[in-house]
Amino acid sequence: MLLKPYLSEIINRDEPIIIDTEYTGQDANIKGMILRHAMNSGFYLQKDSIIFSQIGRASTAHELAYYVQQGKTQAHFQIRLEDFLDLL
């Protein structure tokens, strides 16, 4: 998954990981994939630290995504083809 570069940073924070609900009914599957990937990468996440919620247009995350899409700011990271191929 694309979280691998950020797992060590996420683990050291005492904050939940909030994921926008995009795929209704798939929260448990997505959470399971994240937890398995973290464990396979040598990290332990508590399942209660992953929360699904509607982010909404008023959120900072939505605003940042919009500005990146408009070319007004740079993305924090870019996904490479290799990142996807690692998932296969």
C-alpha positions in Angstrom: 0.0 0.0 0.0 1.0 3.6 -0.3 1.2 4.1 3.4 4.5 2.4 3.9 6.7 5.6 3.8 4.4 7.1 6.4 3.8 4.2 8.8 6.6 5.1 11.2 5.4 8.7 11.4 1.8 7.5 11.9 2.8 5.0 14.6 4.5 7.6 16.7 1.5 9.9 16.8 -1.3 9.6 19.3 -3.9 10.5 16.8 -6.4 8.4 14.9 -6.1 7.7 11.2 -9.2 9.1 9.6 -10.2 7.7 6.2 -12.9 9.2 4.0 -15.8 6.9 3.5 -15.8 6.3 -0.3 -16.8 2.7 -0.6 -19.9 2.0 1.4 -19.8 -1.3 3.2 -16.1 -1.8 2.6 -14.7 -0.2 5.8 -13.8 -3.6 7.4 -12.1 -4.8 4.3 -10.1 -1.6 3.9 -9.1 -1.6 7.6 -8.0 -5.2 7.4 -5.8 -4.5 4.3 -4.2 -1.5 6.1 -3.6 -3.5 9.3 -2.1 -6.5 7.4 0.1 -4.2 5.3 1.3 -2.4 8.4 2.1 -5.8 10.1 3.9 -7.1 7.0 6.0 -3.9 7.0 7.0 -4.4 10.6 4.5 -2.0 12.2 1.7 -2.6 14.6 -1.4 -0.5 14.4 -4.3 -0.9 16.8 -7.5 -1.5 14.9 -9.3 1.2 16.9 -6.8 3.8 15.6 -8.3 3.6 12.1 -11.6 5.5 11.8 -13.9 5.9 8.8 -15.8 9.2 8.5 -17.1 11.5 5.8 -14.4 14.2 5.3 -16.6 16.7 3.6 -15.8 19.8 1.5 -15.2 22.0 4.5 -12.2 19.9 5.7 -8.5 20.8 5.3 -8.0 17.5 3.4 -10.5 18.4 0.8 -9.2 21.9 0.5 -5.6 20.7 0.0 -6.7 18.1 -2.6 -8.6 20.8 -4.5 -5.6 23.2 -4.5 -3.3 20.4 -5.7 -5.7 19.5 -8.5 -5.9 23.2 -9.5 -2.1 23.5 -9.5 -2.1 26.1 -6.8 0.1 24.0 -4.4 2.3 20.9 -4.7 1.3 17.4 -3.4 3.1 16.1 -0.4 4.1 13.0 -2.4 3.4 11.5 -5.7 2.3 7.9 -6.3 4.6 6.1 -8.7 3.9 3.1 -10.9 6.3 1.0 -8.8 4.1 1.7 -5.7 1.1 0.0 -7.5 3.2 -2.8 -8.9 4.4 -3.6 -5.3 0.8 -4.3 -4.4 0.4 -7.0 -7.1 
